[in-house]
Amino acid sequence: MNKTPSTNIAPEHAINFFEGFAFAEDQGYSMTAHATIILNLLPNYPRAGSLADQCHFAIRITARIKKRFSDWISYYKVPNHHAFVLENPPHEIANLVKRVHVHIAFHVPDHLRERFEEVIKDAVFEGVGKRTRKRISNVVKITYHPRTWTLAAYFLKGADPATTLPGQPDVFLRHVLRVRARAVAQDPLQWAQGRIIGKRCGLSKQLDRAARAKRLQPPPLQLAA
């Protein structure tokens, strides 16, 4: 795991994230399902460990969730669209110290929502007994948003505030998101999402740069018969 700490989402990663959400929207498979995983409520979270230990735990659980989701959604022949971001806010939120936690966005057809929630919870609580699982059920919170950009703006609240659009040095990403998602607060204090060691955010392969480039390439010329 990369041991270089970061305090925000770097501009190149923020733009990749932004373009990934836009690509999902353009393909008609927008990401509007949102799972928040409060990892430090799990019994095996390394509370006494280092920040690197806690980030490694977060990445491991996130990888398990993504794999379960990928295997499950592929059965229905639905594109595997998901994105994640790790956060470690230096402040309490509603009397809850979240420490290192993860947000994951997914594309989930409406008729699969109930089963989707079961898949995510089973992945998170793997190895946790039923009684403990019931006691810490608030580890997982799943919500749905009617618009892609509401969720994209929330995920990118930890982006470097100096991020600008490619080739447009005077157009700041935070301003674009403010227009596209007016319901999401853009208070500068929200940019502080704490220190993370290792990969801070990522997209599924079907949304990343290579997939976007491949999809957007013009079709090959066809020779006349």
Stockholm file with secondary structure:
# STOCKHOLM 1.0

chainA/1-225         MNKTPSTNIAPEHAINFFEGFAFAEDQGYSMTAHATIILNLLPNYPRAGSLADQCHFAIRITARIKKRFSDWISYYKVPNHHAFVLENPPHEIANLVKRVHVHIAFHVPDHLRERFEEVIKDAVFEGVGKRTRKRISNVVKITYHPRTWTLAAYFLKGADPATTLPGQPDVFLRHVLRVRARAVAQDPLQWAQGRIIGKRCGLSKQLDRAARAKRLQPPPLQLAA
#=GR chainA/1-225 SS CCCCEESSBCHHHHHHHHHHHHHHHHTTCCCCEEEEECGGGSTTCCTTSCHHHHHHHHHHHHHHHHHHHHHHHHHTTCCCCEEEEEECCSSCBTTBCCCSEEEEEECCCGGGHHHHHHHHHHHHTTTCCHHHHHHTGGGEEEEECSSHHHHHHHHGGGBCTTCEETTEEEEEHHHHHHHHCTTSCCCGGGGCCCCEESCCEEECTTTSHHHHHHHHSCCCCCCCC
#=GC SS_cons         CCCCEESSBCHHHHHHHHHHHHHHHHTTCCCCEEEEECGGGSTTCCTTSCHHHHHHHHHHHHHHHHHHHHHHHHHTTCCCCEEEEEECCSSCBTTBCCCSEEEEEECCCGGGHHHHHHHHHHHHTTTCCHHHHHHTGGGEEEEECSSHHHHHHHHGGGBCTTCEETTEEEEEHHHHHHHHCTTSCCCGGGGCCCCEESCCEEECTTTSHHHHHHHHSCCCCCCCC
//
